[in-house]
Amino acid sequence: MAEENNNQEIKSKSKKILFFAAIGLIFFAAGFLIYKEYFEQGEASGQIAQSEEANNIKNKEIFDVEYIVQEGDTLSLILESLNTKNEERIKIIEAFEKIYSPTKVKTGNAIKIKFEEDKSSVGKMEYAISAEKVLIITKKAENEWDSEEKEIVFDVKIASKGAKIKSSLFETGSEIGLSAATILLMADVFSGEIDFATDIQEGDSFKIIYEEKYPSNSSPQLHSGQAGQAKDGALALDGNILAAEFQNQGQTFRTFYFEDPGNISSYFDEKGRSLKKAFLKSPLNYRYISSGYTGARYHPVLKIVTSHRAIDYVAAAGTPVVTVADGKIMLAAWRSDYGNYVAVRHSNGYVIYYGHLSGFAKGIRAGISVLQGQTIGYVGSTGFSTGAHLDYSMKLNGAYINPLAVNIVVGDPVSESSKEVFSAYAEKMIKLLEGI
């Protein structure tokens, strides 16, 4: 009897344990389901927030797009790639070509487009024509756009740099942050004094004071392929070289940019003499001179001793050849002895001849005018020639003269009325150059 009571008591306790265990499982399951729902809702909210943020970024990009023109791009293709309507593209291009030809859109320049808030139409478009000009197209009414050209307003700062040349002027200038345009301008200014193809030596040095131009806050901030490096967050364009000094093979050359009220603005030396020469030092970037101006030379093709009234510049085939002074082309044709041959007439009785060219530059023909530094042809080995070189000769009033002996100044000096002002300015700039 006692044993039976014990069995009943054990069964009763087991039922209670099972009951409370079941209740516990129910609460646990309910808690798990509540937690799971809460977690999923929170995750979903996070995803929605991220999605909205992404959409906001995307919409911002759609409202304001800046595109750098790539090779092969046309204005129509660029607008089409931004999903603009066909009739809208036609009207925008019509407005564009009132100022600038759409076919001349340049690789590397920027087009900035602002869409209207509903993203259905272009509200404004800007194109960098150059580093100093921008074309602006603005929507005035439905399917109607106006265009205008604006000069970019610059804030000008004065900068200075200097260096010793390691291998070349261009490489050294680039290493210290000078733009290609400034390096080439410096070489051009001194081109009447220094032959940059052969005279530059390791250890030569230069100092330069020049302008850096930053678009003002009121001007469009557009990239042009002609712009300089990014400086202080804005694209800078180098302006004039104000003063420069070049140490070449122990000689010091200085130049100063001076706006002469009594004459033209130009580059002068410290005595007020113009640095513009009638003729460049050489017509090309050459390796060496193989034959100089002489009365007796053994001709490698004719196998005889004959006079050589020219300078033979050895250079790689295809090297551009430029005219050393302003003039008019008398002849651009084939000659059996000189191959492709150009003759240019200059002022004061000078005529210069360029022989053995591989070909002529585009548009070069008899009767056209050419400017100092303009490419007229390319180095070759045509005619009686044994290798790529330029035969360069000069006549004065019909008689041959040595081209290397000619160094005529053609620019006017500082006017008498401005000499005192120029002298004070040059003295000030020399002190600044000495401090670089």
C-alpha positions as CSV (number, residue, x, y, z in Angstrom):
1,M,0.0,0.0,0.0
2,A,2.8,2.4,0.9
3,E,4.6,1.4,-2.3
4,E,1.5,2.3,-4.4
5,N,1.2,5.7,-2.7
6,N,4.9,6.4,-3.5
7,N,4.3,5.5,-7.2
8,Q,1.4,7.9,-7.4
9,E,3.4,10.7,-5.8
10,I,6.3,10.2,-8.3
11,K,3.8,10.3,-11.2
12,S,2.3,13.6,-9.9
13,K,5.7,15.2,-9.6
14,S,6.6,14.1,-13.1
15,K,3.4,15.7,-14.5
16,K,4.2,18.9,-12.8
17,I,7.8,18.9,-14.2
18,L,6.5,18.2,-17.7
19,F,3.9,21.0,-17.3
20,F,6.4,23.6,-16.2
21,A,8.9,22.5,-18.9
22,A,6.2,22.9,-21.6
23,I,5.4,26.4,-20.2
24,G,9.1,27.3,-20.4
25,L,9.4,26.1,-24.0
26,I,6.4,28.2,-25.0
27,F,7.9,31.3,-23.4
28,F,11.3,30.6,-25.0
29,A,9.7,30.1,-28.4
30,A,7.7,33.3,-28.1
31,G,10.7,35.3,-27.0
32,F,12.8,33.9,-29.9
33,L,10.0,34.8,-32.4
34,I,9.7,38.4,-31.0
35,Y,13.5,38.9,-31.1
36,K,13.7,37.5,-34.6
37,E,11.0,39.9,-35.8
38,Y,12.6,42.8,-34.1
39,F,16.1,42.0,-35.5
40,E,14.7,41.6,-39.1
41,Q,12.8,44.9,-38.8
42,G,16.0,46.7,-37.6
43,E,18.1,45.1,-40.4
44,A,15.4,46.1,-43.0
45,S,15.4,49.7,-41.6
46,G,19.2,49.8,-42.0
47,Q,19.0,48.5,-45.5
48,I,16.3,51.1,-46.3
49,A,18.4,53.9,-44.9
50,Q,21.4,52.7,-46.9
51,S,19.3,52.4,-50.0
52,E,18.0,56.0,-49.5
53,E,21.5,57.3,-49.0
54,A,22.6,55.5,-52.2
55,N,19.7,57.0,-54.1
56,N,20.5,60.5,-52.7
57,I,24.1,60.1,-54.0
58,K,22.9,58.8,-57.3
59,N,20.4,61.6,-57.7
60,K,23.1,64.1,-56.8
61,E,25.3,62.7,-59.5
62,I,22.4,62.9,-62.0
63,F,21.6,66.5,-61.1
64,D,25.3,67.6,-61.6
65,V,27.5,65.7,-64.0
66,E,31.0,66.7,-65.1
67,Y,32.4,64.7,-68.1
68,I,35.9,64.8,-69.5
69,V,35.9,64.6,-73.3
70,Q,37.5,61.4,-74.5
71,E,39.1,60.8,-77.9
72,G,36.4,60.1,-80.5
73,D,33.7,61.8,-78.5
74,T,31.2,64.2,-80.2
75,L,28.9,66.6,-78.4
76,S,25.9,64.6,-79.6
77,L,27.3,61.3,-78.3
78,I,28.1,62.8,-74.9
79,L,24.6,64.2,-74.5
80,E,23.1,60.9,-75.7
81,S,25.1,58.9,-73.2
82,L,23.5,61.1,-70.4
83,N,20.0,60.0,-71.6
84,T,18.9,63.4,-72.9
85,K,16.0,63.6,-75.3
86,N,16.7,63.7,-79.0
87,E,14.8,67.0,-79.7
88,E,16.6,68.5,-76.6
89,R,20.0,67.4,-78.0
90,I,19.3,69.1,-81.3
91,K,18.4,72.4,-79.6
92,I,21.4,72.4,-77.3
93,I,23.8,71.7,-80.2
94,E,22.2,74.6,-82.1
95,A,22.8,76.9,-79.2
96,F,26.3,75.6,-78.8
97,E,27.3,76.2,-82.4
98,K,26.3,79.9,-82.2
99,I,29.5,80.3,-80.1
100,Y,31.8,77.4,-80.9
101,S,31.8,74.6,-83.5
102,P,30.7,71.3,-81.9
103,T,33.2,69.5,-84.1
104,K,36.0,71.2,-82.3
105,V,35.2,69.8,-78.9
106,K,38.7,69.0,-77.5
107,T,39.8,65.8,-75.8
108,G,40.7,66.5,-72.2
109,N,38.3,69.5,-71.8
110,A,35.3,69.3,-69.4
111,I,31.6,69.5,-70.0
112,K,29.5,70.2,-66.9
113,I,25.8,69.5,-67.1
114,K,23.1,70.4,-64.5
115,F,19.8,68.7,-64.8
116,E,16.5,70.1,-63.6
117,E,15.1,68.6,-60.4
118,D,12.8,66.2,-62.2
119,K,15.8,64.9,-64.2
120,S,13.8,65.2,-67.4
121,S,15.7,68.1,-68.9
122,V,19.1,69.9,-69.0
123,G,18.9,73.1,-67.1
124,K,22.5,74.4,-67.7
125,M,25.6,73.2,-69.6
126,E,29.2,74.6,-69.4
127,Y,32.1,73.7,-71.7
128,A,35.7,74.8,-71.2
129,I,36.6,76.2,-74.7
130,S,40.1,76.9,-73.3
131,A,41.8,77.6,-70.0
132,E,40.6,81.1,-70.1
133,K,37.1,80.9,-71.8
134,V,34.0,79.0,-71.0
135,L,30.8,78.5,-73.1
136,I,27.6,78.5,-71.0
137,I,24.2,77.2,-72.3
138,T,21.1,78.0,-70.1
139,K,17.6,76.8,-70.5
140,K,15.2,79.8,-70.9
141,A,11.9,78.1,-71.7
142,E,10.5,74.7,-72.8
143,N,12.8,73.4,-75.5
144,E,14.7,76.7,-75.7
145,W,18.4,77.3,-74.7
146,D,20.5,80.5,-74.8
147,S,24.3,80.4,-75.2
148,E,27.1,82.9,-74.2
149,E,30.9,82.9,-74.0
150,K,32.5,84.2,-70.8
151,E,36.1,85.0,-69.9
152,I,37.2,83.3,-66.8
153,V,38.3,85.8,-64.1
154,F,41.6,84.9,-62.5
155,D,43.3,85.7,-59.2
156,V,47.0,86.2,-60.0
157,K,49.8,85.2,-57.6
158,I,53.5,85.6,-58.2
159,A,55.6,82.4,-57.9
160,S,59.3,81.7,-58.2
161,K,61.4,78.6,-58.8
162,G,65.0,77.6,-59.7
163,A,67.0,74.5,-60.3
164,K,70.2,73.0,-61.7
165,I,69.7,71.1,-64.9
166,K,70.3,67.3,-64.5
167,S,69.5,66.0,-67.9
168,S,67.3,68.4,-69.8
169,L,65.5,71.7,-69.2
170,F,62.1,70.1,-69.8
171,E,62.7,67.3,-67.3
172,T,64.2,69.5,-64.6
173,G,61.4,72.1,-65.0
174,S,58.7,69.4,-64.8
175,E,60.3,68.0,-61.6
176,I,60.1,71.3,-59.8
177,G,56.5,71.9,-60.8
178,L,56.7,74.2,-63.9
179,S,54.1,73.6,-66.5
180,A,55.1,72.6,-70.0
181,A,53.8,75.9,-71.3
182,T,56.1,77.9,-69.0
183,I,59.1,75.7,-69.8
184,L,58.6,76.2,-73.5
185,L,58.0,79.9,-73.1
186,M,61.3,80.3,-71.2
187,A,63.1,78.3,-73.9
188,D,61.5,80.5,-76.6
189,V,62.4,83.8,-74.8
190,F,66.1,82.7,-74.7
191,S,66.1,81.0,-78.1
192,G,68.0,83.9,-79.7
193,E,70.8,83.6,-77.2
194,I,71.0,79.8,-76.4
195,D,70.6,76.8,-78.7
196,F,68.6,74.5,-76.5
197,A,69.3,71.5,-78.7
198,T,73.0,71.5,-78.2
199,D,74.2,74.2,-75.8
200,I,72.6,72.9,-72.6
201,Q,74.9,71.1,-70.2
202,E,74.4,69.3,-66.9
203,G,75.0,71.8,-64.2
204,D,73.6,74.8,-66.1
205,S,70.9,76.5,-64.0
206,F,67.9,78.7,-64.2
207,K,65.7,80.9,-62.0
208,I,62.3,82.1,-62.9
209,I,59.6,84.5,-61.5
210,Y,56.2,84.0,-63.1
211,E,52.5,84.3,-62.7
212,E,50.1,81.6,-61.4
213,K,46.5,82.3,-62.3
214,Y,43.7,80.8,-60.2
215,P,40.0,80.9,-61.3
216,S,38.2,83.3,-58.8
217,N,35.3,81.9,-56.8
218,S,32.9,83.7,-59.1
219,S,34.3,82.0,-62.3
220,P,33.3,78.5,-63.5
221,Q,35.6,75.8,-62.1
222,L,36.0,73.7,-65.3
223,H,39.0,71.6,-66.3
224,S,40.7,72.5,-69.6
225,G,43.3,70.3,-71.2
226,Q,45.5,73.5,-71.3
227,A,45.2,74.1,-67.6
228,G,48.2,73.6,-65.3
229,Q,48.5,71.5,-62.2
230,A,45.9,71.4,-59.4
231,K,47.2,73.9,-56.8
232,D,45.4,74.5,-53.4
233,G,42.3,72.8,-54.7
234,A,41.9,74.9,-57.8
235,L,43.2,74.5,-61.3
236,A,46.0,77.0,-62.0
237,L,47.1,78.4,-65.3
238,D,50.6,79.9,-65.6
239,G,50.7,83.4,-66.9
240,N,53.6,85.6,-68.1
241,I,57.2,85.0,-67.1
242,L,58.1,88.2,-65.3
243,A,61.8,87.6,-65.1
244,A,64.2,84.8,-65.7
245,E,67.9,84.1,-65.4
246,F,69.8,81.3,-67.3
247,Q,73.3,80.2,-66.5
248,N,74.7,78.5,-69.6
249,Q,78.3,77.3,-69.9
250,G,79.5,80.0,-67.5
251,Q,77.5,82.8,-69.2
252,T,74.6,84.6,-67.5
253,F,71.5,85.6,-69.5
254,R,68.6,87.6,-68.0
255,T,65.3,88.7,-69.3
256,F,62.5,90.9,-68.0
257,Y,58.9,91.2,-69.2
258,F,58.1,94.9,-69.4
259,E,54.9,96.6,-70.6
260,D,56.3,99.7,-72.3
261,P,53.8,102.5,-72.6
262,G,55.9,104.0,-75.4
263,N,56.3,100.7,-77.2
264,I,55.1,97.1,-77.3
265,S,55.2,94.8,-74.3
266,S,58.0,92.3,-74.7
267,Y,61.1,90.7,-73.2
268,F,64.2,92.8,-72.7
269,D,67.7,92.2,-71.3
270,E,68.9,94.3,-68.3
271,K,70.0,97.1,-70.6
272,G,66.6,97.4,-72.2
273,R,67.5,95.6,-75.5
274,S,65.0,93.3,-77.1
275,L,65.6,89.6,-76.9
276,K,63.7,88.9,-80.1
277,K,66.1,87.9,-82.8
278,A,65.5,87.9,-86.5
279,F,66.6,84.3,-86.7
280,L,66.3,81.4,-84.3
281,K,69.6,79.7,-83.3
282,S,68.7,76.5,-85.2
283,P,65.8,75.3,-87.2
284,L,65.4,71.9,-85.4
285,N,66.3,69.8,-82.4
286,Y,69.4,68.1,-83.8
287,R,72.1,65.7,-82.5
288,Y,75.2,67.2,-84.0
289,I,76.5,69.2,-87.0
290,S,78.2,66.7,-89.5
291,S,79.4,69.4,-91.9
292,G,79.9,73.1,-91.4
293,Y,80.2,76.1,-93.7
294,T,83.4,75.6,-95.7
295,G,85.0,76.3,-99.0
296,A,86.3,72.8,-99.5
297,R,84.6,69.5,-98.4
298,Y,84.7,66.0,-99.8
299,H,81.2,65.2,-101.0
300,P,80.3,61.7,-99.9
301,V,77.9,61.1,-102.9
302,L,79.6,62.9,-105.7
303,K,83.1,61.8,-104.5
304,I,84.7,65.1,-105.2
305,V,86.0,68.1,-103.2
306,T,83.5,71.0,-103.4
307,S,82.5,74.0,-101.4
308,H,79.8,73.5,-98.7
309,R,77.9,76.7,-98.2
310,A,75.5,75.2,-95.7
311,I,75.2,73.6,-92.3
312,D,74.3,69.9,-92.1
313,Y,72.3,69.1,-89.0
314,V,72.1,65.4,-88.2
315,A,68.8,64.4,-86.6
316,A,66.4,61.5,-86.5
317,A,64.3,61.0,-89.6
318,G,60.9,62.7,-89.1
319,T,62.2,65.4,-86.7
320,P,60.2,68.6,-87.3
321,V,62.0,71.4,-89.1
322,V,60.8,75.0,-88.4
323,T,61.4,78.2,-90.2
324,V,63.8,80.4,-88.3
325,A,62.1,83.7,-89.1
326,D,58.9,85.2,-90.5
327,G,58.8,85.0,-94.3
328,K,57.1,83.9,-97.5
329,I,57.7,80.5,-99.1
330,M,59.3,80.9,-102.6
331,L,59.6,77.1,-103.3
332,A,58.3,73.9,-101.8
333,A,59.2,71.2,-104.3
334,W,61.4,68.3,-105.4
335,R,65.0,68.9,-106.6
336,S,67.2,66.0,-107.7
337,D,70.1,67.1,-105.6
338,Y,68.3,68.3,-102.5
339,G,65.3,66.1,-102.6
340,N,62.3,67.7,-100.9
341,Y,63.3,71.4,-100.7
342,V,61.9,74.6,-99.2
343,A,63.1,78.1,-99.9
344,V,61.8,80.9,-97.7
345,R,62.3,84.7,-98.5
346,H,62.7,87.0,-95.5
347,S,63.0,90.7,-95.1
348,N,66.1,92.7,-95.8
349,G,67.3,90.4,-98.7
350,Y,67.6,87.1,-96.7
351,V,66.6,83.8,-98.3
352,I,66.9,80.5,-96.3
353,Y,67.0,77.0,-97.9
354,Y,66.0,73.6,-96.2
355,G,67.0,70.5,-98.1
356,H,66.8,66.6,-98.0
357,L,63.4,66.8,-96.2
358,S,61.4,63.6,-96.0
359,G,58.2,65.6,-96.6
360,F,56.5,68.9,-96.2
361,A,54.2,69.9,-93.3
362,K,50.5,70.2,-94.1
363,G,49.6,73.3,-96.1
364,I,53.2,74.2,-97.0
365,R,53.4,75.4,-100.6
366,A,54.9,78.3,-102.6
367,G,53.3,81.7,-102.0
368,I,52.1,81.3,-98.4
369,S,53.4,83.3,-95.4
370,V,55.1,81.5,-92.5
371,L,55.9,82.5,-89.0
372,Q,59.0,82.1,-87.0
373,G,59.0,78.7,-85.3
374,Q,56.3,77.2,-87.7
375,T,56.9,73.6,-88.9
376,I,57.6,73.5,-92.6
377,G,58.8,69.9,-93.1
378,Y,60.6,66.9,-91.6
379,V,64.1,65.6,-91.6
380,G,64.9,63.0,-94.2
381,S,67.5,61.7,-96.6
382,T,66.1,62.6,-100.0
383,G,68.2,63.7,-103.0
384,F,72.0,63.3,-102.9
385,S,72.2,62.2,-99.2
386,T,73.8,59.3,-97.3
387,G,71.8,59.6,-94.1
388,A,69.0,61.6,-92.3
389,H,70.0,65.2,-91.9
390,L,68.9,68.8,-92.8
391,D,70.9,70.8,-95.3
392,Y,70.5,74.4,-94.1
393,S,71.8,77.3,-96.1
394,M,71.3,81.1,-96.2
395,K,71.8,83.9,-98.8
396,L,72.0,87.6,-98.3
397,N,71.3,89.7,-101.4
398,G,72.1,86.6,-103.6
399,A,75.4,85.6,-101.9
400,Y,75.8,82.7,-99.5
401,I,76.7,83.5,-95.9
402,N,77.4,81.4,-92.8
403,P,74.1,80.9,-91.0
404,L,75.9,80.4,-87.7
405,A,77.4,83.9,-87.9
406,V,74.0,85.7,-88.1
407,N,72.4,87.1,-85.0
408,I,70.3,90.1,-85.8
409,V,68.1,91.8,-83.3
410,V,64.7,92.8,-84.8
411,G,62.8,93.8,-81.7
412,D,62.7,97.5,-80.6
413,P,64.5,98.4,-77.4
414,V,62.7,100.0,-74.4
415,S,61.6,103.5,-75.5
416,E,63.6,106.5,-74.2
417,S,60.6,107.7,-72.2
418,S,60.4,104.4,-70.3
419,K,64.1,103.7,-69.7
420,E,64.2,105.1,-66.2
421,V,61.1,103.1,-65.1
422,F,62.5,100.0,-66.8
423,S,65.9,100.3,-65.1
424,A,64.3,100.5,-61.6
425,Y,62.1,97.5,-62.5
426,A,65.0,95.4,-63.7
427,E,67.0,96.2,-60.6
428,K,64.2,95.1,-58.4
429,M,63.7,91.9,-60.3
430,I,67.5,91.1,-60.2
431,K,67.4,91.3,-56.4
432,L,64.4,88.9,-56.4
433,L,66.2,86.5,-58.7
434,E,69.3,86.6,-56.5
435,G,67.1,85.5,-53.6
436,I,65.8,82.3,-55.3
